[in-house]
Amino acid sequence: MLKFIHGADFHLDSAFAALPAGQAAERRRESRDLVFRLADYVNAHDVQLVLLAGDLFDSAAPYRETGEALAEALGRMKAQVLAAPGNHDWYGPGSPWLTVDWPENVHIFRDNAMTALDLPELGVTVHGGAFTAPEQASSLLEGFSAPRDGRVHLGLLHGETDPAEARYNPLRREEIAASGLAYLALGHIHKRAQPWTCGETLCAWPGCVEGRGFDELGEKGFYEGVIDGGKISLSFIPFARRRYEILDVDVTGRSPRAALEAALPEDSKDHLYRIRLTGEAGRVDAKALETALSGRFYALEIRDHTRVAEDVWARAGEDSLRGLFLRRLRARWEAAGDEAERETVTRAVRFGLAALDHRDLG
């Protein structure tokens, strides 16, 4: 029985530009720490093989200490480690794959073609290839077929299947089915995919190991696999230190603060949340809510998507300044060409009514 893990898309040295400078620097440090946590996991769980499917760095020229930290962490693993450079960390001049001294237990696929590493002590052969430029227009699996020698053959590649545009190692499903691989460990797609088969080949993308924005939501981690008698089983292991989450909260009939308090999860302190307020509401001060609740999150962003309550528009018939104001804004709201324009009109209604009522404009 062989135990392995399959990870990808660490994107070390990501900018985290949406965060304040201090938090962005902290997130970069945490990303470097991740690989040491991974080494501890590998050793504690008797993992024998580590497959890393590219984009371990966010660029082909990360900080040198980042490459050295990754090499140190991988060297601590009591396992064979194999890496296949991707489109962000492509193999080429100045790349840490070339300039850093990698430990003996680490093998980097360096060729822009499928090559093999035989691991007889583990009973497997691993085939992989590397991006040697930021784009890879042809499939690295084209014409490839693993030998039928009774051994277990694994593949390690960064790429995508049947894409609309051929830029990032466009693998065709018929190529995968003809590959003779028992398992194809893939990188590049940041959203975890459930394992799937092409012919007799099991394939998977584990997704990125840490989310970096609100386009990378929820639990992130890697796949842990077992090869037993030629059969492969996979389990997903959540491993991210922090999660990005989006939470919709309907504030209809309640104060926004009360509605938020009732909807907040208990485990939000270490995570990054975007909360979207929906439903009908009067005055909403999103910035004040962010300030009041910020201590309950690592980072918090509140967006106001509420609409003006219908009873507000009911006063549009009054023969008054308020009525005139509401009639004109209602006409603009109904003529709005898109949701963004309607939100602008809604904010104008709220600020205008606050001014008419001599309330704090915030």
QUIGI-V353049 format. One line per field, one symbol per residue. ss: DSSP state (2 for helix, 1 for strand, 0 for the rest). A space follows every 10 residues. Layout:
ss=???
This chain:
ss=0111111000 0100000000 2222222222 2222222222 2222000011 1100001000 0002222222 2222220001 1111000000 0000022220 0000011110 0000111110 0001111100 0000010000 0000000000 0111111101 1000000101 1022222000 0011111000 0000011100 1111100000 0000000000 1111111100 1111111100 0001111111 0000022222 2220000000 0111111101 1000022222 2222220011 1111001102 2222222000 2222222222 2222200022 2222222222 2222220000 00
